[in-house]
Amino acid sequence: MKEAVAILTGGGPAPGMNTVVGSVAKTFLKNGYRVIGLHEGYSGLFSQNPRHENLTFTVADDIFNRGGSYLVMSRFKPTDDNFKNDFNLDFFVKNNVKLLVTVGGDDTASTANRIAKFLEEKNYPISNIHVPKTIDNDLPLPVGSPTFGYQSAKDQGSVIGRTLYTDAKTSENWFVVAAMGRSAGHLAFGIGTACHYPMIIVPEMFNKTTITVDKIVKLMVSTVLKRKLMGVNYGAIMVSEGVFHDLSAEEVEKTGVQFTYDAHGHLELGKISKAQVFNTMLENALAEVKVKVRSRPVEIGYEVRCQTPIAYDLVYCSMLGMGVYKLFTEGKSGCMVYVDPAGEVSPLFLKDLQDTKTGKIPPRLVDINSNKIQSVIQNLLHFITPEDYEGAKQYVSNPEEYDFYKILNW
């Protein structure tokens, strides 16, 4: 029987999933391997009857430029007992699988790290290579290198964001926009910057103070007041959903939302409209100070996850797929495939990236002190500063409480 490679996709969708799968398949098929697609993520590895199929060139060629994922995804997270009792080694032996390719974000990468250790401990002759995916852009790749899917999601999110900004200007109202980003604010900051939103709020901004509902609200009000002083009666506010993750339990209660949690212990933010929550907060705060503003909530999340990948990700994901084959032929395992801006392929070993205590792969956060981010904050955002105190007194008696830098303790 021919040697085979198995590939699975975990977590949530991102543009380019099919490009990676298709490119891996085409490359390995061309070099004489069978390619097996595992459906339902990691659950197939711990099932006696995994749902799988042989991926042919025709299938790979049909899916490589499509959005979504041909391989059904899953957030299944194996427990220690699963590893001990359920790992389906027979599947690998019977199918002569020499390489397991996992495609996913931080949780999928963390599980890939566990699997790499497990295979090594058991002396199973199966290599494991991970492909870093997520629209959140939060896997710890070298500076300047995005996770695949981020650029496409940002592009589509910016199309929506620009349309909303035009609507705000046309109707002289405001939009409160929430963007996906569980741990990091890359997507929110990227879309907000592309659309020149006057206020962008991401969790990394609270690096010198505890994040609270009150501070989030004051930042939103700050930009509305500043624009009124400028004679501008419209605007849009971008907030990363990740701010919820940094709120204490007491602060989450203040939002009035009853959250549930997923299999990884994360707030299931997809089940509620973050934009609606933020917008209600803004409306209540403005009503309290008797400032009349019309605002509307808009969510940017599921709309961008399964879109057709843009050219950047089509090329990038193709390089990642071919890079998997290069690393495999070099005997690499237990690593993420990394393709630098020049197209050079190298491994990033998961054991070197992991948190030494938990074994999890930590998220890459927005570098809030970088020149790029600070330039946007200083030149594109609008907010109250000491120079505005006197003028802002026509709207609020305590303008210093809406001072951007004081709120963040910068």
Secondary structure, 3 states (H helix, E strand, C coil): CCCEEEEEEECCCCCCHHHHHHHHHHHHHHCCCEEEEECCHHHHHHCCCCCEEECCHHHHHHHCCCCCCCCCCECCCCCHHHHHHCCCHHHHHHCCEEEEEEEECHHHHHHHHHHHHHHHHCCCCCEEEEEEECCCCCCCCCCCCCCECHHHHHHHHHHHHHHHHHHHHHHCCEEEEEECCCCCCHHHHHHHHHCCCCEEECHHHHCCCCCCHHHHHHHHHHHHHHHHHHCCCCEEEEEEHHHHHHCCHHHHHHCCCCCCECCCCCECHHHCCHHHHHHHHHHHHHHHCCCCCCEEEEEECHHHHCCCCCHHHHHHHHHHHHHHHHHHHCCCCCEEEEECCCCCEEEEEHHHHCCCCCCCCCCCCCCCCCHHHHHHHHHCCCCECHHHHHHHCCCCCCHHHHEHHHHHCC
